[in-house]
């Protein structure tokens, strides 16, 4: 067990460059050897379930137009359909991590899958927008119960440092790959079976996860004394909901609107009160002193800043492919594939890198490659905004490869420097960084891209074309003929010139994270060491 102090120093530092292959990891003293023997089956169950969670984050992007056409929700209802899932998920992650530590991680995981399956069935049979909103919120609650439990169970099951690093790498590859594969799977399902199929997919997978989990997963918890911190629960849930909603409203309304600013101010107050309370009480809901460990803090920032660029790319490129390039939803998803494929490959090779090299070198290099992938479209576009798919595919490959290396290293390091009794809270922080990073990317870089898009539109275009690229494409289709083609060319030109600088700004953020990793992660941190 890692000593719960404020140092990043592991008990058994390893020499960088060591190539000795580890032998089979022995079952830990006092542990059930049957659980140890089926650790890879446990990883397979958790990975399959995480793929579902990852896809559910983005699958609605391609199903949404069909859903809107069928149920005809109003503008506010449309926003709630999109946002209910991520708001519930991000608002409850911290509470769910602490609850799993006390109540039992397996128990919470299986409860989360049960809620996920029932909520998906509710969405399939929904006949009104409010029913879809309720189902999406329940899906978020189920996801919040599932995600921290997976990392905590992996920490308990894998006792060998290198095997545990590989398990975390698979976790990162699956969650990131699932988010990126969501549009592809959604495109396939929606084209053949309608928007309901995007939800129906969840039901058999979640049911299988429950049945296999009851059979194979071990129960684990972190023994804690003291009363459950109900005031802390209220502060964390309200604060995270206000923060997530404020970020999303900032993207929708802009900084001039008072609502997002009020929500962000409320989040700052609530989360400050929450942190001060956690530092004061003897049995905190979240061990915020984990942030005194430099490796922990830099790892969390690396995930957050990487996901800002990643989230913006998948939002803007999905629109660019469908509206500016005229691709179908399925084709748009397929053209995004270089990023998830590169992310999966790079995540799987990262454990070898962090065993052979220093963490700061691997994390920093991954963030630099991420930055290059984000900046490349801006560097190679022609003066008139022309940008071919060949260069975009190269950029997606670089982005996926760099983000895979950086986020895998960050997740492995973040969990490795965390004491065993605090793994639920650390897992919640890890996943919150993924969620908030993607939301920040959509809100900040997506908003910047829209401001630049409107700036580059020529005078005289229809007013609806200035609202969004989707409205512009719809208007061009209604005009038809030469006028419609001219408008679509103008929109494509303006959207490309607005999109690529936003990507470049995301690249600068990733580059800043790389500099922090190089400067602040201690040289002696060895996540693959058995002592963690």
N, C-alpha and C positions, 0 to 999 in steps of 0.2 A: 504494500500500500504506500502511495506517495505521502510523505510527511506533509501535513497541512500547514506549511509556513509560507512566507511570501517570496521565497526564492524559486528560481526556475531550475536550480541545480538538481539533476537526477542523481540517483544513488550509484549508478554504474555508468559513467561516461564511456563512450566507445571512441576508438580512434577513427577519424575521417579516412575514408579510403579502404577500410577493412572489407575484405571480400569473403570472409569465412561464412560458409553456408550454415544456417542453423539446423540443428537436428529437430526431430518431431517434438513439439511442445508437450512436456509432461503434464498430466492432470495435477492441478494445484492441491496442496495438502488440505484435506477436509472437504474437497469438492466431490461431487458425484461424477465418477469416471464415465458414466453413460452420457452425461451432458457434454463432457469434453470430447467424446468420440463422435458426437453428431454436430459439432460446432459448425461444420461447413453446410450441413443441411439447414441449420438455424440461420446462417447467413443467406442461404438461398430463399428461405421463406420471407425474411425481412426485406431482402432486396426486391423480390417480386411485389411485395406490398408497397414499398417505396416508389417503385416505378408507377404504380397507380396514382399515388399522391402527387408525384411530379407531373404526370400528364394532366391530372385534373386541374392543375394551376393554369394551364394554357390551352387545354382542349376546347374551351368555350370560345376562344378567339375565332375559330372557323365555323363553329356551330351557331354563333350568335345571330348572324343575318337571317338564317332560316328560322330560328326561334322567334325573332322579332316579327318576321312576316306571318308566322303562324298565330302567335298570342297577342300581337300588337300592343306591347307595353308602352306606356308613356315615357317621356324623356327621363323623368326621375326614377321610374321603375326600371328602366334600362340600366341606369347607373347602379342601382341596388342589386340587380341581378349579377352584374360584373363584380361588384365590390364586396358583397356579403360574405363570400367565401374567405377572402384574404383578411377581411376585418376580424372575423371570428377566429381565424387561425392565429394571426399575430397577437390578438388580444389575450389569448388563453395559453400561449406556449409556456410562459414562465410558471403560471399556476399548475399546468399539467405536468411540467417537469418535477416540481416539488411534490405534487400529489403522487406521482409514480414512485418517487423515492420512499414515501411513507406507506402508501396503500398496497403497492406491488406493481412492478412495471409490466409483467405479463398480464395481470388482471386489467390494468388500464389500457394496454394495447388491444386486447380482445374486445373490451367495451368500445374502444374507438372504432374498430372494424365493424362491429355490429351497428353502431350509429351510422357509419359510412354507407353500409349496405341499405339500411332502411331509408336514409335520406335520398339515396340514388333512386330507389323505387318510387319514392314520393315525387321526385322530379320527372320520372318517366311518365307518370300518370297525371301530371299537373295540367290543369285546364285554364288556369288564370295566372297572371304574372306574380301575384303575391305568393302563390304556392311554390313557384320556382325560387323566389327570394328566400322563403323559409327553408326550402330544401338545400339551397346553397349555404345558408348560415349553418345548418346542421352538418353539412359536409365539412365546413371549416372547424366545427367543434370536434368532429370525429378525427380530422387530420391533426388537430392540436394534441389529442390524446395519443395518437399513434407515433408522431415523429420523435419526441424526446425519448420515448421508451425504446425505440430501435437502437439508438446510439448507446444508451445506458446498458441494454442487454448485451450488445456487442462487447462493451468494456468488461462485463462480467464473464462472458463466455471465452473470449480469447485472452489467454494468459501470456503467450509469447509475444514479445514486443513487435517483431517483424510480421507475424501473422495478424496481429491486431492492426498494424498499419495497413496491411493489405485489405482487411475487412473494412476499415474506414474508407480506403480508396474505392472499394466497390460501392459503398454507401454514397460517396460523392458522385461517382460516375452514374449511378442509377438515378439519383435525385436530379442531377443536372441534365442527364440524357432524357429523362422522362419529361422534364419541362420543355426541352427542345423538340422531342418527338410528338408532343401533344398536338401541334397543328397538323402533322402528317397523319396520325391516327384519326384525328377528328375529321380531316378532309376525306379520308377513305370511308368512314362511317356515315358522315352526313350526306355524301353524294349518293350512297346506296340506300340508307335507311332513315334519314331525317335526323333532326337534332336530338331526339330522345335516345338514339343509340349511343351518343356521347356519355350519357348517364348510365344506360343499361349495362355498359361494359364493366362498370364498377361492381355490380352485384355478384357475379360468379367469382370474381377475383377476391373480393372481401370475404365471401362465404368460405372459399377454400383456405384463405389465411386464418380464419377462425378455427376451422376444423384441424388444420395442420398445427396451428399454434397450441391448441389444447393438448395435442399429442406430443409435440417435440420441444416446445419452448420451456425453459426453466423459469421459475419464479425468482425474483430478486428484489431486494429493497435495501435502503440505507437506514439502519436503525437510528431513530431520532427520538429524543425525549422532548418534553415541552408541549404546549398547546399549539394547535393549528392557528396560524396568523390570519384570521379573517380580515382585519383592517388592511393588512398588506395585500391580500387577494383583491380587495376592492380597489386599492390604489393602483396596483399593477394592471388590472384589467381595464379600469377607466383610463389610466394614463396611456397604455398601449393602443387602446381603441381611438383615443383622441389623436395620438401621434399618427397612426395609420390613416385615419380619416383626414387629418390635416394635410398629409402628404398628397393623398389622392385629390382632395379638393383644390389644392394648390395647382396641380396639373390641369384640372378641369376649368377653374375660374381665374387663375393667375394671381400674382402677388398683390394686385390692387384691390382685390375683394376682401372684405373684413372677415368672412367666415373661416377660410383656412388659417388666417393669422390668429384668430381667436382660438381655434382648435389646437394649433401648435403651442400657443401660450398656455392653454389649459394643460396640455401634455407636459410641458416643461415644469409647471408647478406640481402636478400630481406625481410625476416620476421623481422629482427632487425630494418631495415628502416621503415617497416610497424608499428611496435610497437611504435617506437619513434614518428612517425607522429601521431598515434592515441592518444598518451599522450599529444601532443602539440596542436592539433586543438580543437576548442570549441565544434564541433558536430561530434564525431568520428563514424566511421563505426562499430567498435567493442569497447566496454568499457573494455579495458584491465586492468583497475584498479580493476575489479572483482577479479583478482588474489591476491590482497592484503588481501582478506578475507581468513583466514586459512582453514575454512571448505570448501570453494569453491575449493581451490587449491588441498587439500588432496583428495576431492571427484573426481576431474578430474584425478589425479594420480592413484587413486584406480581403476577407470574404465580402464585407459590405461594399467596398469600393469596386471590387471586380464585378459584383452583381449589378451595380449601377449601369455600367456599360453594357453588360449582357442583357439586362431587362430592356434598355432603350433599343438595342439592336433588334431584338425579336419583335418589339412593337412596331418600330418604324419600317423594318424590312418586310414584315408581313403586309403592311399597307403599300409599300413601294412595289412589291411583286404583284399584288392583286389589282391595284388601281392604276399605278403608273405604267406597269409592264403588261397588264391585262391577263395575268395568270389566274387559273382557277384556284380555289382554296387548297386542293390537293397538290397542284403543281407548285404553289407557293411554299407549302410545307416541304416538298421534295427539294426545292432549291435552297432551303435552309439547312439541309442535312449535313453539309461539311462541318458545321460547328459541333453538333452533338456527337458525330462520329469521332472527330478529333478529340473532343472532351473525354469520351469513354476510353480511347486508346491511351491518352496521356495520363488519365487518372490511374490506370492500371500499371503504368511503368514508374509512377512517382515514388512508391515505396522503396524501390531499388535506389532511386536517386537520393532520397533522404537518409538512406542507410550509408551510402558511400560519401555523400557530401554534407556540408553544413546546411542546417535548415535555412539560414538567412540567404545562402547562395541559391538554393532551389526555389524558395518562395520569391525572392527578388527576381530571378530570371524568368519565372512564370509570369510575373506581373509585367515585366518589360515586354515579353512576347504578346501578352494581352493588349498592352498599350499599342504595340505596332499594328496588330490586327484592327484596332479601332481607328487609328490615324490613317492607315493605308488608303481607304476610299477617298478621303479628302486630298491626299497627296497626288493621286493618279487621275482624278477626274479632270476632264477637259474644261476649258474656259467657259464653254456654253452649257456646262452641267452634264455632259455626256459621261456615262459610266457603264461599262460592259459587265456582264455577269462573270467573265473570267477573272477579273480583278476582285470582284466581290466574293467569289468562291475562295480565292487565296486569302482574303481578309477573314472570312469565316473560319477557314482552317487554322489560321494563326490565333484568332480569338478563342476558338474551342480548345486548341492545344495549350495555350497559355493559361486560360482560366482553369482548365483541368489540373494542371500542375500546381497553380497557385492555391486554389481552393482546397484541393486534396491535402497539400502540405499544411495549410492553415488549420483545417479540421483535425488532422492527425495531431498537430502540435497543441492545439487548444485543448483537446481531450487528454493528451499525455501529461500536460503540466497541471491537470486538475486532480485533487484528491478524490479517491474512489467515492467517498461519502457525498461528494458534491457533483457527481456526474449528471444527475438529472437537470440541475440548474445550468451546468455548462452546455449540455446538449440543447437546452431551450435557447440559450444565448446564440449558439452556433446557427440554429435554424431561424431565429429571429433576424440575424444578419442577412441570411439569404432572402427572406421575405421583404424586409425593409429596403435592402439594396435594390432589388428589382422594382419595388414601388417607387423609390426615389429616382431611379433611372427613367421610369415612365413619366413621373411628375416633372422632374427638372429638365432632363435632356429632351424628353418629348415636347415639353412646353417651348423650350428654346427652338427646336426644329420647326414648330408651328409658327412662331414669331418670324423666323427667317423665311419660311415658306411664303407667308403673306407679304413680306418685304420684297421678295423677288417676283411676285405676280405683277404683270403689267397692269396699267390703268385700263379700265373698261371691261374687265372680266365680270361676269355675273356675281352678285353679292353672295350667293350660296357657295360659290367656289372658294370664297375666303374663309368659310366656316371650317372646312376640313377637306382633305384630299378625297375622302369618300364621297362627300357631297359634290365636289368638283367633277369626279368621274361620272356620277349619276347625272349631273347637269349636261355634261358633254354627250352622254348617251341620248338624252332627250333632244338635244339640238340636232344631232346626227349630221351627216354630210360633211362638207368642208369645214363648216363652223365648229362642229363638234370635234373634228380631228385637230383643228388649230388650238382649241381650248385644251384638249388633252395634252398636246405637245407643250403648251405653256405651263400646265400644271406639273407635268413630269419634270420639266426644267427647273421650276421653282422648288418642287419638293426635294429633288436631288441636291440642289444648292443649300437647302435648309437642313437636310438630314446629315450630310457629311461633316459639317462643322460641329454638330452636336455629338457625333461619334468621336471626333477628335478631342473634344473636351472630356469625354469619358476616358479617352486614352491618357490624357494628362493626369486624371485622378488615379488611374491604375499605376502610372509612372511614379506618382507621389507615394503611393502605397509601397511600391517596390523599394524606393529610397528608404522609407521607414523600416521595412523588413531588414534591409542590409545594415542599417545603422543601429537598430534597437533590439533585434533578436540576439540574445547572448550566444556566443560561439559554442558553448558547451551543451546546449539543449539537444538531446538525442531522443527523439520520439520513438525510435524503434528499439530502445533499450528495454530489457525485460523488467526493469524495476518499476516502470510506470504502471 
